[in-house]
Amino acid sequence: MLGKDRTLPTPFVLAVIGLGAFITALDQTVVVTALPSVMLDLKVPIVELDRVSWIITAYLLGYTVAMPLIGRLGDVYGYPRVYQASLVVFCIGTSLVAVSTSLEWMVGARVIQAVGGGATVPIGMALATTLVPRGQRGLALGIVGASAEAGSMLGPAYGGAIVEALSWRWIFWLNVPQSAVIFMALFWLPNRRELGRRVDYMGGVVLVGALLAVSLALSRTSLFTFDSPYPFLLAAVGVGLLALLVLVEAKTFQPLLAPALFRSWAFLTSNLTQVLVGVALIIAMVTVPLMANTVMGKSPFTGALWLLRLTGVIPLGAVAGGLLVSRLGSSPLTVAGLGLVAVGMFLASGWELGVADPELTVHLLIAGFGFGLVIAPITVHALDSASEDYRGTAASLVVVSRMMGMTLGLAALSAWGVQHFQALTAGLEFPLPLSGEAAGIFEARAAEYSASVNAAGLELFQRFFLAASIMSLVAIAPALGMRRGIRT
């Protein structure tokens, strides 16, 4: 039901919301395959590859830090209108990216683009819970989640195709007409604005600063290697801003972060589960192609196809989770999904260098379906714990929790991986030809060294998969806690 005067078909509502989530999620990963062309066009040398990575990092940061404030704006001013305003910001950002003349310009434009794009998933989730009948909310949230996952999954292939056919700038120009279609369709959705609600802008500014500092701290591998004090200083700034936020919110009539959310066991357990899912997911997504392209000697394309077997089934799992959550309940379904992830990753931890189908595909499909299965029940449980006037805020925090988990997991994986690989290869010496040594003997020593390095790499990747499996099992504890506080 959409109001006293009219209704809209649920498929139409979900098509509009899902398409918006798909397009903006596409831009998270679309530049991956376009980076060589971007570097060539903007005259960025290969030695500055670390600076180029900010094209991706800037989008992820902008996408994450603005979400809670935009979610609250939707709660107050109406989800369709805030969605439209966000699309305008997204189009401004994407147009600025398309006309970039320098790397610095492009990074700044990507932040603007991400601030607009970051609204689509949480606002879409809030719309789904508002405009779709209660019995279909799980399916609706599953479709929104599936659309976002599909966008992230297809981003590299889409970007590569556009670069091949046109140029990298058209990746971003094409966002404008696509966004315009969604913008016009949103006029059909009723905009419900509650005059008594207020936006806590001061709290929003402090929270954006806190999330930015914490995100930057978590993204530094030196947080785990202790090579630099900077991540700890950033973390301290973030914690300080969060403490300031508590003081600000305590004096605010309608705070950005409602205290009731953080007194809700359902909300807290859902978000903690989501953080741990994010850690396990990024470990799996990084390890699969990296393992294929290094110790197994596969081409980058083959590595991408392996990863597709994991990520390609996530949207299917998300839709299945949406269909089943009203029948099975959030906690049992989340536990089942985490169990599948744990099994799939544990099986992958036993891969040898000669792993092949059907073993490889089956293991990745099991894990990927599990990752998808948990999306709807975690989101449903978190949003059901929030009052109607804070659903946009709650949805945004669920997404932020996952992004934080992925950021933390990637930094930990990088730091631990380098240290562990160095430990595994500490006793190996690179073979150099000796004076008077026969060529056959040197080749044998070189082959032995290569085999030892590959064995160390294989062991490292096996432990990565095992870590993802263990993290999924750890996530079952808060998922079991989701049994408490469920609203019927």
N, C-alpha and C positions, 0 to 999 in steps of 0.2 A: 504494500500500500504506500502511495506517495503523498497522500493528503486527502482532504475531504472532497476535493473536486475531481481528481483524475488519478489514473494509474498508468504506468508504462510497463510494457512487457519486460520481464526479467532478462531475456536474451539481449534486448537492446541496451539495457543498463550495463550489463556485463561486457558487451562488445565495446562500448565507449570506454569503460574503465580499464578493461584488459588491453585495448590498443594503446592507451596512454602509457600504461606501465611498460608495455613491450618496447615502445619507441624510445623512451627515456632510459630504460635499462640497456638497450642496444648501445647507447653512447658510452656506457661504462667500459666496454671492451672493444668497440668498433675501431679504435685507433691502433690497436695492437699490430695489425697487419699493415697499417698505413705509415707506421713510424719511419721506415726507410725513406719513403717518398717525402715525408714531412721534413726529415733531416736534410735531404738533398735540396729541397725547395727553399728552406730557411737557412741553408748554408751552415748547418751545425755539424762539426767534425765528429767522427766516431769516438774520439777520446772523451767527448763530453756526453756520453750515453747516460751517465748518472743524472745530468740535468734534464735530458729528454724524458726520463721516467716521470718527471713532475707533470707531464701532460696527462698521465693516467692518475697519479697520486692527487693532483689538484681536483680532478673530478670526484674522486672518492671522498676527499675531505669536504668539499662543498656539498656533496650529496648527503653526507652524514650530519654535519654540524648544524645545518639549517632546519633539519626535519622537525624537531620538537616545536620550534617557534611557528613554523608554517602549519603544523598540525593544529596548534592552538588557534591560529588565525582562522582555520577552517571551522573549528568549533564555534567561533564567535560570529563570523561574517557569512557563514554558509559554505558548504564544501564545493558546490559547482563554481561559484564565483571566485573563490580562492584558487581552485584548480585552473580556471581560465587565466587569472592573473599570473600564476606560476608558469603557464604555457607561454605567456607573453615574455616573461623574463627568460625562459628557456630559449625562445626564438631570438631574442636580442643577443644572448650569449652565443648561440650557435652561429649567428650571422657574423659576430665579431671573430669567432674562430675561423670561419671561412675566408675572411679577408686579412688574416694574420700576416704580418710582415716580419715578425721576429718571434723567437721562442718565448720571451718574457710576455709579449702581447698574448700569445696563444694560451699560456698557462693562466694568465689573469682572466681571459675570456672563458676558459674551461670552468673556472670557479663560478662565474656568473651563470653559465649554462647549467651547472650542476645544482645550484641553489634552486633554479626553476624546476629542473628535472627531479630533484629529490622529493618534491611534493607529491608526485603522482602515485607512489605506492601507498603511503599512509593515508592520503586523502581518498584514494581509491578504496582502501579497506574500510574507511569510515563510511563512505558512500554505500559500500556493499552491505554494511550492517544496518544502514538507515533506510535504504530504498528497496531492499530485497526482503521478502517474507522470512520470518525467523527460522522456519524449517529449512530454508535454502541458503542460510548464511554460510554454513560450512562449505558448501559447493562454491558459493560466490567468492569466498576468501581463497579457496583453493585455486580458482581460475585466475584471480588477481596475482597470486603467488606464482602460478605456472607461467603466466604471461611475462612477468619480470624475469623468471629463470630462463625462459625461452629467448628473451631479448639478450641477456648476458651470454647465453650459449651461442647464439647465431651471430653475435657482433663481429668476431674476427672474420668469418666467412663473408658476411655482408660487406664489411669494409674492404676486404680484398677484391671482391667482385667490382665494387664501385671504382676503386683505384685502377683496376685493370681496364675497365670500360671508359672511364672519364678521367678524373683526377681526385686526389684526396680531399680537395675543397668541396667537391660535390657530395661527399658523405654528410657534410653539415648543411649545405644548401637544401638538400632533400628533406631535412627535418622540418623546414618551414611549411611547405604545403601539407605534410602529414599532420603537423600540429594544428594547422588551420582547420582541418576536417574535424578533429576532436573538439576544438574550440567552439565550432558552430553546433556540434551535436550536444554539447553541454547545456545549451540554452533550453533544451527539451527537459532537462532534469530540474525539478523544483528546488529552489534555493531557500532554505529555511534559516532565517537569521533571528536569533534571540536577542532582543534589545537589552535585556538585563545582564548579558554576559560582557566581560571585559578581557582585554589582552594585557598581560603583564609584560610590557616591553622592556622594562629594566631587568626583570628576571631573564627575559629572552636573550638580551645582550650578554649578561653574565654567563648564561648557560652555553651560548655559542662560543665564547672565549674559553670556557672550561673544556668543552668537547674538543675544540681545536687543539688546545695544549695537550690534553690526554691522548688524542689520536696521533699527534706528532710524536709523543713520547713512546707510545706503543709500537709505532712503525720503525723505531730505531733498533737495529740488532744489538747495539752497544748497551741496551737496557739489560741484556742477558750476558754479554761478554765483559761488562764493566770496563770497556776501553775508553769511555768518554763520560764526563759528568753531565753532558747536555740533556740526555733523556730524563735523568733524575731531576734536573732543574725544571724541565718542562712538566714532568709529572707533579712536582711540588707546586708549580704555578697552577696547574689544573686542579689539584686538591684544594689549594687556597681559594680559588674561584668558586669551587663547589661549596666550601665553607661559607664564603660570602653569600652564595646563592641561598643557603639555608637561612641566613639572617634576613636577607631581602624578602624571601617568601613568607617568613614568619610575620612580617608586618604588612603583607599584601592581602587585600580582601578576597580577590580571585587570583591566586598564584598560578604561574605557568605550569608548575608541577604540583598537582593537587596532593596534599599529604595523604589523602585517602588511598591513593594509588600505592604508596609505599607502606601503607599499613595493611594492604591486601596481600594475603598469602598467595592467592591465585596469581596476581600480577607479578610478584617477586619470583615465584618458582618458574613461571613461564619465561621471564626474561633471563634468568640464570640458565635455564635449559637452552635458550636460544644462543647465549654466548658460547656455550660448550659445543653446540652444533656448528657454529661458525668456525671455531678452532678446528674441529674434525674435517669440515668441508674444505677449508683452504689447504690443509695438509694433503688431502686426497687429490685435489685439483692441481696442485703443484707437482706432486710426486709422480703421477701417472705419465705425463708427457716427458718429464725430466728423466725418468728411468728409461723410457723408450729411446730417447735421443742420445743418451750417454752410454751406459754400460751395455745396453742391448744393441747399440749401433743402428737404430732405425732412423729413417728420415723424419724431418719435422712434420711432414704431412701425415706420416704414419702415427706419430705421437699425438697429433691433433685428432685423428680418427679413434685412437684408444680413449682419449679424454671424452670424445663425443659419446662413447658407450656408457660413460658414467653420467655426464651432464644431460644427455639426450633423453634419458628416462626420468629425470627429476620432474619435469612438468607433468608427466603421466602420473607419477606418484602424488604430486600436489593435488591433482583433480580427484584421484582415488581417495586421498585423505579427506577432501572436502565432502565427498559422497558418504563416507563412512563415519565421520565424526559425530553426527547426530545419533547414530545407532550404537556405536561402541563407546563413545565418551572420549574426551580429550586425553586423559592420562593413559588409558590402555593403548590407544592408537599411537600416541607419542612413544611409549615404551616399545611397542611393536616395531615402529620405524627405526628407533635407535638400535634395537636388537638386530635388524637387517643390516644396518650400517656396520655394526660391530662384527657380524659374521662375514660380510663381504670384505671388509678391510683385513680381518684376520686371515681369511683365505688368500688374499693378495700378498700378505706378509710371507707366504710360503712360496712365492713365485721364484723360479730359477731362470737362468739366462735363456733357456729354450722354451719358455712358456708360450703357449699358442692356444688357438680356439679348439674346442668351445670353452675350455677352462677360463681363459682370460675374459671373454665376453660375459660369461655367467657371473663371475665374481664381481665385475664392475656393474652389471645390471642390478644385482642384489643390493649393493651399496647405494647406487644412484636412486633406486626406487625407495629405499629407506630414507634417504635425504629428502626426497619429495614428500613422502608420507607424513612427515612431522610438521610441514609448513602450516597447513590449515588448523590442526588441533592446537598448536601452540598459540597461534594468532587468535582463534576463537576464544580460548581460555583467558587470554590476556584482555581482550576487548570486552568479554562478558563481565570482567571484574571492574570495569570502568563505568562511571555514570554516563548518561547520554551526552552531557555537556563537555566530556573530556575524552571522547572516543578518538578524535583525530590525534590528540596528544598521545594517548595510549598506543595507537597504531604506530606512530612515529618512533616511540621508544622501543617497540619490539624490533623494528627494522634497525635502529641504531645499535641495539644489543648484538644483533648478528654481525653487523659491520665491525663493531669493536672486537668481537671474537675472531673474525677473520684477520683483522689487523694485528692483533696480539699473536695469533697462531703463525702468521707469516714471519713476523720478526723472530719468534722463538725458533721456528723451523730453520731459518737462515743461520742464526747464531749457533744452535745446537748442531746443525748439519755440518758446518765448517769445522767446528771443534772436534766433533766425533770422527769426521773423515781424516783429519790430521792425526788423531790418535790411532786410527786403524792403519794408517800408512807410515807411522813414525819409524818403523824399522826398515823401510824400503829405501834403497838407494837407486837413483836413476842410472841406468847402465851406460857407461862410456866405453868406446873401443880401446882396448889395451894394445900396447906395442907388441907386435909379433903374434897377436891373437888371430886365429883362423876366423874367416867370415862366418862360417857355420856356427861356431861357438858363440860369437857375439850375437847372432840372430836368435840363438836359443835363449841367451840371457835376457835379451830384449823382450822376447815372447813371454818368458817367465814373469818379468816385471809387469808387463801389460796385463797378464792374467791375474797377478796379485792385486793390481790396482782395481781391475774390474770386480774381483771378488770382494774387495773392501767396499766399493761403490754399491754392489748388490746388497751386501749386508746392511749398509746404511739405509738404502731405500726400503728394505724389508722392515727395518725398525721404524721408519716413518709410517708405514702402513699399520704396524702394530700400535704405534702411538695414537693413530687415528681411531683404531679399534678400542683402545683403552679409554680414550676421551669420550667415545660414544657410550661406553659402559658407565663411566662416571656421571654422564648426563642423565642416566636413568634414575639416579637418586632424586634430583629435583623434579624430574618428570613424574615419579611416584608421588611426590608431594603435591602435585597438581590435583590430586584427588580431593584435597580439602578446598572448601570455599567455592565449589562449583554452583553456579546459579542454574536453576531449571526453569 
